Amino acid sequence: MDDNEVLIAVMGQTGSGKSTFVNLASGSKFPVGHGLASCTAQVRTTEPFQLAGRSVILIDTPGFDDSEISDVEVLKRISGFLELTYKNGKRLSGLIYMHPITDTRIGRRSRYNLQMFKKLCGDETLGNVVVVTTMWSSVGEDAGISRLQQLRDEDQFEFNSVEARGGRILRYGNNKEAALAILQAMLPNARLPLQIQRELVVERKTISETGAGKELGNGLQELEDKYKDQLQELRTEMEAALSAKDLQMQQAVKAERIRLEDLLAALTEDKRRLEAEYKRELAEAQNQLQNLRAQIKLEQKTVAEQVAAMRAEMEEIKITHGEGMEKLKRELNKLEGKEGLFGKFKKRFARASK
């Protein structure tokens, strides 16, 4: 990786202003969504741009709880990009988490996105994180300052854990100068691998086995339970509407029931995809293990045959002294060492496959 190159990922929930920030800072023209509608379905990188003598590349990511793609797909795309980046020898210098200052409380969407972000980063890289607060123009100055202090102080927002690890919470004025000032403050950061990168590449975990994958599974289960509870409440409301012969209420309850059933069906499909992805990755890992085991077995057989041939040669020529004998002994010792090493590999694979 070029010492002059700086990679910074921009993350956060849908509608927090990620793409707008990236466009202003880099001069890119990525499509920008409005409200909760997302325009970022893929992980996108900007062209390199110069900042304080460094070549900066920003990574724009889709948010979890996206309106266009499932959370399973979002995790696959982000983790796949980060895995490839790590394998290519590139490390991130920082991560930006966009958070609307208009959020007075952390709801399910906000908490879920933040938890996924922290699982992707890991505690060791939180020092390279900047929480960028957006949408200051939508609140008064005093209210904004008060909410910023809440983010720093109150446990419900969970941002205090970022500052405790050396990360920062900054105000963003929605203009190019402010965006570049935030990025410039991140240039001295050390390049560190993220938790998801270590898990996938170094520890060779499947997506489902990573911290982010487990958090996603927990989130899907929590949401499924919530939808089921709401459906049960609607059944009670429908019974009351039928008893009262309230047609308007019946129609409203029916429409809400259909909406929840559709959400539950989509959620069930997400869980199925996550499980299928886990099984696919597990099968792939087992196949690679079998191929490696077969390759080592073949090489072990070849070395054993070479050892037997060399021993036969020694017996045949009856050399008992001299350089030729010593050289032959050294070569035999090397081959026998390989033979012992293959035996250790064989025992290790036997344990791994249990």
QUISUL-V532063 format. One record per residue. N is the residue number from 1. PSI is psi as a letter, one per 40 degrees, with the letter a starting at -180 (none if undefined). D_FIRST is the distance of its C-alpha to the first C-alpha in whole Angstrom. Layout:
n & psi & d_first
N & PSI & D_FIRST
N & PSI & D_FIRST
This chain:
n & psi & d_first
1 & h & 0
2 & h & 4
3 & d & 6
4 & e & 9
5 & h & 7
6 & h & 9
7 & h & 10
8 & h & 14
9 & i & 16
10 & h & 20
11 & i & 23
12 & i & 26
13 & i & 30
14 & h & 31
15 & e & 32
16 & e & 31
17 & f & 29
18 & d & 26
19 & d & 26
20 & d & 28
21 & d & 25
22 & d & 22
23 & d & 24
24 & d & 26
25 & d & 22
26 & e & 21
27 & e & 24
28 & i & 23
29 & f & 26
30 & i & 26
31 & i & 29
32 & h & 31
33 & i & 33
34 & h & 36
35 & b & 37
36 & e & 36
37 & h & 36
38 & i & 32
39 & e & 30
40 & g & 27
41 & d & 27
42 & i & 24
43 & h & 20
44 & i & 19
45 & i & 16
46 & i & 17
47 & i & 16
48 & i & 14
49 & i & 16
50 & h & 17
51 & h & 18
52 & f & 19
53 & e & 16
54 & i & 13
55 & h & 12
56 & h & 13
57 & h & 13
58 & i & 16
59 & h & 16
60 & h & 20
61 & i & 22
62 & i & 25
63 & i & 27
64 & i & 29
65 & f & 33
66 & i & 32
67 & e & 35
68 & d & 34
69 & i & 32
70 & i & 33
71 & d & 31
72 & d & 30
73 & d & 28
74 & d & 26
75 & d & 25
76 & d & 24
77 & d & 22
78 & d & 20
79 & d & 20
80 & d & 19
81 & d & 16
82 & d & 15
83 & d & 15
84 & d & 13
85 & d & 10
86 & d & 10
87 & d & 11
88 & e & 8
89 & e & 6
90 & i & 6
91 & i & 8
92 & i & 11
93 & e & 12
94 & i & 15
95 & h & 18
96 & h & 21
97 & h & 24
98 & h & 27
99 & h & 30
100 & h & 34
101 & e & 36
102 & e & 39
103 & h & 38
104 & d & 41
105 & i & 41
106 & h & 38
107 & a & 39
108 & d & 38
109 & d & 36
110 & d & 34
111 & d & 34
112 & d & 33
113 & d & 30
114 & d & 29
115 & d & 30
116 & d & 27
117 & d & 25
118 & d & 25
119 & d & 25
120 & d & 22
121 & d & 20
122 & i & 22
123 & d & 24
124 & d & 21
125 & e & 19
126 & d & 22
127 & d & 21
128 & e & 18
129 & h & 21
130 & h & 23
131 & h & 26
132 & h & 27
133 & h & 31
134 & i & 32
135 & f & 35
136 & d & 37
137 & e & 39
138 & e & 41
139 & i & 42
140 & i & 44
141 & d & 42
142 & d & 44
143 & d & 44
144 & d & 40
145 & d & 40
146 & d & 42
147 & d & 39
148 & d & 36
149 & d & 38
150 & d & 39
151 & d & 35
152 & d & 35
153 & d & 38
154 & h & 39
155 & d & 38
156 & d & 39
157 & d & 36
158 & e & 33
159 & e & 31
160 & d & 32
161 & d & 30
162 & d & 27
163 & d & 29
164 & d & 30
165 & e & 26
166 & e & 25
167 & i & 24
168 & i & 26
169 & h & 28
170 & i & 29
171 & h & 31
172 & h & 30
173 & e & 32
174 & f & 31
175 & i & 30
176 & d & 27
177 & d & 28
178 & d & 28
179 & d & 25
180 & d & 23
181 & d & 24
182 & d & 23
183 & d & 19
184 & d & 19
185 & e & 21
186 & e & 18
187 & d & 15
188 & e & 16
189 & i & 15
190 & i & 13
191 & h & 10
192 & i & 13
193 & i & 13
194 & i & 16
195 & d & 19
196 & d & 20
197 & d & 16
198 & d & 18
199 & d & 21
200 & d & 20
201 & d & 17
202 & d & 18
203 & e & 22
204 & f & 23
205 & i & 25
206 & i & 26
207 & d & 26
208 & d & 29
209 & e & 29
210 & i & 26
211 & d & 27
212 & d & 26
213 & d & 28
214 & d & 31
215 & d & 31
216 & d & 32
217 & d & 34
218 & d & 36
219 & d & 36
220 & d & 37
221 & d & 40
222 & d & 41
223 & d & 41
224 & d & 43
225 & d & 46
226 & d & 46
227 & d & 47
228 & d & 49
229 & d & 51
230 & d & 51
231 & d & 53
232 & d & 55
233 & d & 56
234 & d & 57
235 & d & 59
236 & d & 61
237 & d & 61
238 & d & 62
239 & d & 65
240 & d & 66
241 & d & 66
242 & d & 68
243 & d & 71
244 & e & 71
245 & f & 71
246 & g & 68
247 & d & 67
248 & d & 64
249 & d & 63
250 & d & 63
251 & d & 61
252 & d & 58
253 & d & 58
254 & d & 58
255 & d & 55
256 & d & 53
257 & d & 53
258 & d & 52
259 & d & 49
260 & d & 48
261 & d & 49
262 & d & 46
263 & d & 44
264 & d & 45
265 & d & 44
266 & d & 41
267 & d & 40
268 & d & 41
269 & d & 39
270 & d & 36
271 & d & 37
272 & d & 38
273 & d & 35
274 & d & 33
275 & d & 35
276 & d & 35
277 & d & 31
278 & d & 31
279 & d & 34
280 & d & 32
281 & d & 29
282 & d & 31
283 & d & 33
284 & d & 30
285 & d & 29
286 & d & 32
287 & d & 32
288 & d & 29
289 & d & 31
290 & d & 34
291 & d & 32
292 & d & 30
293 & d & 34
294 & d & 36
295 & d & 33
296 & d & 34
297 & d & 37
298 & d & 38
299 & d & 36
300 & d & 38
301 & d & 41
302 & d & 40
303 & d & 40
304 & d & 43
305 & d & 45
306 & d & 43
307 & d & 45
308 & d & 48
309 & d & 48
310 & d & 47
311 & d & 50
312 & d & 52
313 & d & 52
314 & d & 52
315 & d & 56
316 & d & 57
317 & e & 56
318 & f & 58
319 & h & 56
320 & e & 56
321 & i & 55
322 & i & 53
323 & d & 49
324 & d & 49
325 & d & 50
326 & d & 48
327 & d & 45
328 & d & 46
329 & d & 46
330 & d & 42
331 & d & 41
332 & d & 43
333 & d & 42
334 & d & 38
335 & d & 39
336 & d & 41
337 & d & 38
338 & d & 36
339 & d & 39
340 & d & 39
341 & d & 35
342 & d & 36
343 & d & 38
344 & d & 36
345 & d & 34
346 & d & 37
347 & d & 38
348 & d & 35
349 & d & 35
350 & d & 38
351 & d & 37
352 & d & 34
353 & e & 36
354 & none & 39
